[in-house]
Amino acid sequence: MSEQGPETPAEAEGTTGLFTALGKMLKLLRERKGLTQKEFGQMVGYGPDAISAMERGVRVIRPEVLEKADELLNAGGLLKEAIPELKEAMAKARTRHPEWYRSYAGLEAEAVELHFYANHAVHGLLQTEDHARAVFAKRRPFLDEETIEKRVADRLSRQQVFERRPAPIVSYVLEEVVLDRPIGGRRVHADQLRRMVHVGQMRNVEIQVMPTGLEEHPNLGSAFNLLAPKGHGQVAYTEAQGHPRLITDPEEVRKIADRYGIMRAMALSPSESRKLIEKKLEEL
């Protein structure tokens, strides 16, 4: 794949208005019911950040959430009635990522296995909304507010991979420094660590930490992703200074996968990693 510079995020194909309208309706009905975003989120299986994103239209409301919300919020069938239009909009909506990122984003959304190595930043699928916003707000050169909000929305929309059924197999190897860099400040960082603990407890997800104190390391190069698209061989993805590279050559992918396997063997186990994250959270 030839390397290309990043472009402006692509717009959704006429679906944004529907998602925003449904979000406003959901918020109005929730508030009439006297529920906080946290309380409502617990009832439908989402965190308050996710509910906030849905209500603002930056995250698509899943049809099953609308169905539950209709009953919980006494909508009288109003929300259920919109489910067919929602499904149609979801089907035709284009991924709102930069043009150069679309091929990878499409593979990620349908992969049966996803494996990630992060060496200096929290991986996008793990980021909270506030963490993502802090990342884009401090990026150089500066992005305008509209672009920041689009990038945040894109990042949150990718996290729906965790809600897919059947669930994909997901693993992470995170350098310990990723847990120590307080992007966005203490509160944002604490929420970010809590999200890591939460995601790591999902049955299909394993998060492992590579201790900084190790005296050897099989991969001192860049971060990378390994994906197994449904019905296809494994591929790898890397990105450096805004230049993405989707790697499909079997031998090159095999070498990256081999390094990843060695790192998983050297890293802390998932349970040890969770304890370390919780310890760092307590120390904040």
C-alpha positions as CSV (number, residue, x, y, z in Angstrom):
1,M,0.0,0.0,0.0
2,S,1.4,3.4,-0.9
3,E,1.9,5.9,1.8
4,Q,-0.3,8.9,1.7
5,G,-0.6,12.0,3.9
6,P,-3.6,12.5,6.1
7,E,-6.7,14.2,4.7
8,T,-9.7,15.9,6.2
9,P,-12.2,13.5,7.8
10,A,-15.0,12.4,5.4
11,E,-18.5,13.4,6.1
12,A,-21.2,10.8,6.9
13,E,-23.6,10.3,4.0
14,G,-26.7,12.2,5.2
15,T,-27.1,10.2,8.5
16,T,-25.7,12.7,11.0
17,G,-29.1,14.5,11.4
18,L,-30.9,11.3,12.3
19,F,-28.3,10.3,14.9
20,T,-28.4,13.7,16.5
21,A,-32.2,13.8,16.6
22,L,-32.4,10.4,18.2
23,G,-29.8,11.5,20.7
24,K,-31.8,14.6,21.7
25,M,-35.0,12.5,22.1
26,L,-33.1,10.0,24.3
27,K,-31.8,12.8,26.5
28,L,-35.2,14.5,26.8
29,L,-36.9,11.2,27.8
30,R,-34.1,10.3,30.2
31,E,-34.3,13.6,32.0
32,R,-38.1,13.5,32.2
33,K,-37.7,10.1,33.9
34,G,-35.3,11.7,36.4
35,L,-32.4,9.5,35.6
36,T,-28.7,10.5,35.4
37,Q,-26.6,9.4,32.5
38,K,-24.8,7.0,34.9
39,E,-28.1,5.5,36.2
40,F,-29.5,5.1,32.7
41,G,-26.3,3.7,31.4
42,Q,-26.3,1.0,34.1
43,M,-29.8,0.0,33.0
44,V,-28.8,-0.5,29.3
45,G,-25.2,-1.7,29.8
46,Y,-23.2,1.4,28.9
47,G,-21.0,3.9,30.9
48,P,-22.0,7.6,31.3
49,D,-19.4,8.7,28.7
50,A,-21.0,6.4,26.1
51,I,-24.5,7.7,27.0
52,S,-23.3,11.3,26.8
53,A,-21.8,10.6,23.3
54,M,-25.1,9.0,22.1
55,E,-27.2,11.9,23.4
56,R,-25.0,14.4,21.5
57,G,-25.1,12.4,18.3
58,V,-21.4,11.7,18.2
59,R,-21.9,8.0,18.8
60,V,-24.5,5.9,17.0
61,I,-27.3,4.5,19.3
62,R,-27.5,0.8,18.8
63,P,-31.0,-0.5,17.9
64,E,-31.1,-2.7,21.0
65,V,-30.4,0.4,23.1
66,L,-33.4,2.1,21.5
67,E,-35.6,-0.9,22.2
68,K,-34.6,-1.0,25.9
69,A,-34.9,2.7,26.2
70,D,-38.4,2.8,24.8
71,E,-39.6,0.6,27.6
72,L,-37.4,2.0,30.4
73,L,-38.3,5.6,29.6
74,N,-42.0,5.0,28.8
75,A,-41.6,6.3,25.2
76,G,-44.7,4.5,24.1
77,G,-43.2,3.0,21.0
78,L,-41.7,6.3,19.8
79,L,-38.1,5.1,19.9
80,K,-38.9,1.6,18.6
81,E,-40.6,3.2,15.6
82,A,-37.3,4.7,14.6
83,I,-35.3,1.4,14.6
84,P,-35.9,0.5,10.9
85,E,-34.7,4.0,9.8
86,L,-31.7,3.7,12.2
87,K,-30.6,0.4,10.8
88,E,-30.9,1.7,7.3
89,A,-28.8,4.8,8.2
90,M,-26.2,2.6,9.9
91,A,-26.0,0.4,6.8
92,K,-25.4,3.2,4.3
93,A,-23.3,5.5,6.6
94,R,-19.7,5.7,5.5
95,T,-16.9,5.5,8.0
96,R,-16.1,9.0,9.0
97,H,-12.3,8.6,9.2
98,P,-9.7,10.3,7.2
99,E,-9.6,9.0,3.6
100,W,-6.3,7.3,4.1
101,Y,-7.6,5.5,7.2
102,R,-10.7,4.0,5.6
103,S,-9.3,0.7,4.4
104,Y,-7.9,-0.1,7.8
105,A,-11.0,1.1,9.7
106,G,-13.1,-1.2,7.5
107,L,-10.9,-4.2,8.3
108,E,-10.9,-3.3,12.0
109,A,-14.7,-3.1,12.2
110,E,-15.1,-6.6,10.8
111,A,-12.0,-8.4,12.1
112,V,-12.5,-11.7,14.1
113,E,-9.2,-11.1,15.9
114,L,-7.5,-7.8,16.9
115,H,-4.1,-7.5,18.6
116,F,-2.5,-4.2,19.5
117,Y,0.9,-3.1,20.7
118,A,1.1,0.5,22.1
119,N,4.4,2.0,23.1
120,H,3.7,5.6,23.9
121,A,0.0,6.3,23.9
122,V,-3.3,4.7,24.8
123,H,-4.7,2.9,21.9
124,G,-7.8,4.5,20.3
125,L,-10.2,1.7,21.1
126,L,-9.3,2.1,24.8
127,Q,-9.6,5.8,25.0
128,T,-12.3,7.7,27.0
129,E,-14.0,10.6,25.3
130,D,-12.2,13.1,27.5
131,H,-8.8,11.5,26.9
132,A,-9.4,11.5,23.1
133,R,-10.4,15.1,23.1
134,A,-7.2,16.0,25.1
135,V,-5.1,14.2,22.6
136,F,-6.5,16.0,19.6
137,A,-6.7,19.4,21.3
138,K,-2.9,19.3,22.0
139,R,-1.9,18.0,18.6
140,R,0.5,20.1,16.5
141,P,-0.3,21.8,14.3
142,F,-3.5,22.8,16.1
143,L,-6.8,21.4,14.8
144,D,-9.9,23.6,14.7
145,E,-12.7,22.8,17.1
146,E,-15.0,21.2,14.4
147,T,-12.2,18.9,13.3
148,I,-11.4,17.9,16.9
149,E,-15.1,17.0,17.6
150,K,-15.2,15.0,14.3
151,R,-12.0,13.1,15.3
152,V,-13.4,12.4,18.7
153,A,-16.6,11.1,17.3
154,D,-14.7,8.9,14.8
155,R,-12.7,7.4,17.6
156,L,-15.7,6.7,19.8
157,S,-17.6,5.1,16.9
158,R,-14.7,2.6,16.4
159,Q,-15.2,1.4,19.9
160,Q,-18.4,-0.3,18.9
161,V,-16.2,-3.2,17.9
162,F,-16.5,-4.3,21.6
163,E,-20.3,-4.5,21.2
164,R,-20.2,-6.8,18.1
165,R,-21.8,-10.2,18.2
166,P,-20.1,-12.6,17.9
167,A,-17.4,-10.8,19.8
168,P,-13.9,-10.6,18.3
169,I,-10.9,-11.8,20.1
170,V,-8.9,-8.8,21.3
171,S,-5.5,-8.5,23.0
172,Y,-3.3,-5.6,24.0
173,V,0.4,-5.3,25.0
174,L,0.9,-1.8,26.5
175,E,4.2,-0.4,27.6
176,E,4.1,0.7,31.3
177,V,4.8,4.3,30.3
178,V,1.4,4.4,28.7
179,L,-0.2,4.0,32.1
180,D,2.0,6.8,33.6
181,R,1.5,9.6,31.1
182,P,-1.4,11.7,32.6
183,I,-2.9,13.0,29.3
184,G,-5.6,15.6,30.1
185,G,-4.8,15.8,33.8
186,R,-5.4,13.7,36.9
187,R,-9.2,13.3,36.6
188,V,-9.1,12.4,32.9
189,H,-6.2,10.0,33.5
190,A,-8.0,8.3,36.4
191,D,-11.0,7.8,34.2
192,Q,-8.8,6.4,31.5
193,L,-7.2,3.9,33.9
194,R,-10.7,2.8,35.1
195,R,-11.7,2.2,31.5
196,M,-8.7,0.0,30.9
197,V,-9.7,-2.1,34.0
198,H,-13.3,-2.3,32.7
199,V,-12.4,-3.3,29.2
200,G,-9.8,-5.8,30.5
201,Q,-12.5,-7.6,32.4
202,M,-14.5,-8.4,29.2
203,R,-14.3,-12.1,28.4
204,N,-12.9,-11.6,24.9
205,V,-10.3,-9.0,25.9
206,E,-6.8,-9.5,27.4
207,I,-4.7,-6.5,28.4
208,Q,-1.0,-7.1,29.3
209,V,1.5,-4.5,30.5
210,M,5.2,-4.6,29.4
211,P,7.2,-3.4,32.5
212,T,9.6,-0.6,31.9
213,G,12.2,-2.3,34.0
214,L,12.8,-5.2,31.6
215,E,16.4,-5.4,30.4
216,E,15.5,-6.7,26.9
217,H,12.8,-6.0,24.4
218,P,12.0,-7.7,21.0
219,N,10.4,-4.6,19.4
220,L,12.0,-1.2,19.9
221,G,10.4,0.1,16.8
222,S,6.9,1.6,16.4
223,A,3.5,0.6,17.6
224,F,1.5,-1.7,15.4
225,N,-1.9,-3.5,15.0
226,L,-2.5,-7.1,13.9
227,L,-5.9,-7.9,12.4
228,A,-7.5,-11.1,11.2
229,P,-10.3,-10.0,8.8
230,K,-13.1,-12.4,8.4
231,G,-12.3,-14.9,5.6
232,H,-8.8,-13.4,5.0
233,G,-5.3,-13.8,6.2
234,Q,-3.8,-11.7,9.0
235,V,-2.6,-8.2,8.1
236,A,-0.6,-5.6,10.0
237,Y,-1.0,-1.8,10.3
238,T,1.6,0.8,11.3
239,E,1.6,4.5,11.3
240,A,4.5,7.0,11.7
241,Q,4.3,10.8,11.6
242,G,1.0,10.7,9.8
243,H,2.0,8.1,7.2
244,P,0.0,4.9,7.4
245,R,1.0,1.5,6.1
246,L,-1.3,-1.5,5.7
247,I,1.0,-4.6,5.5
248,T,-0.4,-7.6,3.7
249,D,2.8,-9.4,2.7
250,P,2.5,-12.8,4.5
251,E,6.2,-13.0,5.5
252,E,6.4,-9.4,6.8
253,V,3.1,-9.9,8.8
254,R,4.5,-13.2,10.2
255,K,7.6,-11.4,11.5
256,I,5.5,-8.8,13.3
257,A,3.2,-11.5,14.7
258,D,6.3,-13.4,15.9
259,R,7.5,-10.3,17.8
260,Y,4.1,-9.8,19.3
261,G,4.0,-13.3,20.6
262,I,7.3,-12.9,22.3
263,M,6.1,-9.6,23.9
264,R,3.0,-11.3,25.2
265,A,5.2,-14.0,26.8
266,M,7.5,-11.4,28.4
267,A,4.7,-9.0,29.6
268,L,2.8,-9.3,32.8
269,S,-0.2,-11.7,32.8
270,P,-3.7,-10.1,32.3
271,S,-4.4,-10.5,36.1
272,E,-1.0,-9.1,37.1
273,S,-1.5,-6.2,34.6
274,R,-5.0,-5.4,36.0
275,K,-3.5,-5.3,39.5
276,L,-0.8,-2.9,38.3
277,I,-3.3,-0.6,36.7
278,E,-5.4,-0.6,39.8
279,K,-2.3,0.2,41.9
280,K,-1.4,3.1,39.7
281,L,-5.1,4.3,40.0
282,E,-4.9,4.2,43.8
283,E,-1.7,6.2,43.8
284,L,-3.1,9.1,41.8
